[in-house]
Amino acid sequence: MGGNAQDIGIGADGSVWVTSGGGTYLYDEGDWVGVRGSGVRIDVDPNGVPWVIDHTNDIHQLIAGRWIQRCGEARDIGIGGDGSVWIVGTSEDDGGHHIYRWSGTAWIRVPGSSRQISVGPDGYPWVANSGGDIYRGQ
C-alpha cells in the first residue's frame, strides 16, 4: 500500500487513517490524502472519525473537517467497535500510566495502568503494561 506510517487506525466503516511524520492521512482509492492537522497516535471510531494524540499529548477529534481539541492529555488511544473511546494518560503509575474512558464530556479513570491500549468491538479495552503483561478490561 505504500506509505510511511507511525500509527494506523481503521474504522468499522472501513476507513483507514495513519499518522506519519507529524501529518495525518486518509487512504482514499489507492492514495494517501493529507488532512490538515498532525498526530502521533491515532484511532478511528465506527463512523470513520479519527481521534489523534499530537506531539504534545493533546487529544483531538476530526468533526466536520475541523480538529476539535478534547480535554486531557494522552500517550495512546483506542476506540471500540461500539464507539467507546479509551486512552492511556500521561500520569505515571506502577506498570505504566493511568487508563481512562471517555464519557462524552470527560475522561473517567478506571483501575489499572498501561503503556498501550486497543479496544475490541465489544468496547472492552486490552492493555499492555511496561512489563509486557497483557490485560483485558471487563
Buried (B, 14 or more C-beta within 10 A) or exposed (E): EEEEBBBBBBBBEEBBBBBBEEBBBBBEEEEBEEBEBBBBBBBBBBEBBBBBBBEEBBBBBBEEEEBEEBEBBBBBBBBBBBBBBBBBBEEEBEBBBBBBBBEEEEBEEEEBBBBBBBBBEEBBBBBBBBEEEEBEBE
